[in-house]
């Protein structure tokens, strides 16, 4: 029951806050929605210290991705800007936080 509620909440968030995203791995290219933050900063909950510098981040649903997962090096286009996945951080509820790096096109 919790898994269904969580998946439903994630879908609602994507529909309300998500922007169109082009996600690519090799020759596979899919159109999905993701919640984008160009100025993401991660904070250590124990110390309150920043453990990453400000940078772009995208939240997506794993079920929207090729093979249901994100890989380091996958390519993402958000608002006509290209990014490479530096680190995918899956959660336990079907979402994946993608730490991104802007790439030249």
C-alpha positions in Angstrom: 0.0 0.0 0.0 2.8 2.5 0.9 4.6 1.8 -2.4 1.4 2.5 -4.4 0.8 5.8 -2.5 4.4 6.8 -2.9 4.4 6.1 -6.6 1.1 8.0 -7.0 2.5 11.1 -5.1 5.7 11.0 -7.2 3.6 11.0 -10.4 1.5 13.9 -9.2 4.7 15.9 -8.4 6.1 15.2 -11.9 2.8 16.3 -13.5 2.6 19.5 -11.5 6.3 20.6 -11.2 8.0 18.6 -13.9 9.5 20.0 -17.1 10.0 18.2 -20.4 13.3 16.4 -20.5 15.1 14.4 -23.2 17.0 11.5 -21.7 19.6 9.6 -23.7 21.8 6.5 -23.3 23.6 5.4 -26.4 21.1 5.4 -29.2 18.1 5.2 -26.8 16.3 8.6 -26.4 13.2 9.1 -24.4 11.0 12.1 -23.6 10.1 12.3 -19.9 9.3 14.8 -17.2 11.6 15.7 -14.4 11.9 18.3 -11.6 14.9 20.4 -12.4 16.9 22.6 -10.0 19.7 24.6 -11.5 21.2 25.6 -8.2 21.0 22.4 -6.1 23.2 22.3 -3.0 23.3 19.2 -0.8 23.8 19.6 3.0 25.1 17.1 5.5 22.2 16.5 7.9 24.6 15.9 10.8 26.8 18.9 10.5 24.8 21.3 8.3 27.9 21.7 6.1 27.6 21.7 2.4 28.9 18.5 0.9 28.5 19.5 -2.7 28.9 22.8 -4.4 25.9 24.4 -6.1 25.1 22.7 -9.4 22.2 21.3 -11.5 20.1 18.4 -10.3 17.1 16.6 -11.8 14.6 14.3 -10.1 13.0 11.6 -12.3 10.9 8.5 -12.0 13.0 5.3 -12.5 10.1 3.8 -14.4 10.5 6.5 -17.1 14.1 5.7 -17.9 15.6 3.1 -20.2 15.9 -0.2 -18.2 14.4 1.6 -15.2 17.7 3.1 -14.1 20.1 6.0 -14.6 23.8 5.5 -15.3 26.7 7.8 -14.9 27.4 9.4 -18.3 23.8 9.3 -19.5 22.9 12.5 -21.3 20.0 14.9 -20.4 18.6 17.9 -22.2 16.6 20.4 -20.1 15.3 23.7 -21.5 17.7 23.3 -24.5 20.7 22.8 -22.3 22.8 19.6 -22.3 23.9 17.8 -19.2 25.7 14.6 -18.3 24.8 12.5 -15.3 27.6 12.7 -12.8 25.9 10.6 -10.1 22.5 8.9 -10.0 21.1 8.7 -6.5 18.0 6.3 -6.4 15.7 6.5 -3.5 13.6 3.7 -2.1 10.3 5.0 -3.5 10.9 4.8 -7.3 12.6 8.2 -7.8 16.1 9.0 -8.8 18.0 12.2 -8.0 20.5 12.9 -10.8 23.5 15.1 -10.1 24.3 16.8 -13.4 27.2 18.5 -15.1 26.6 21.0 -18.0 28.1 19.9 -21.3 28.9 21.8 -24.5 26.8 21.0 -27.5 
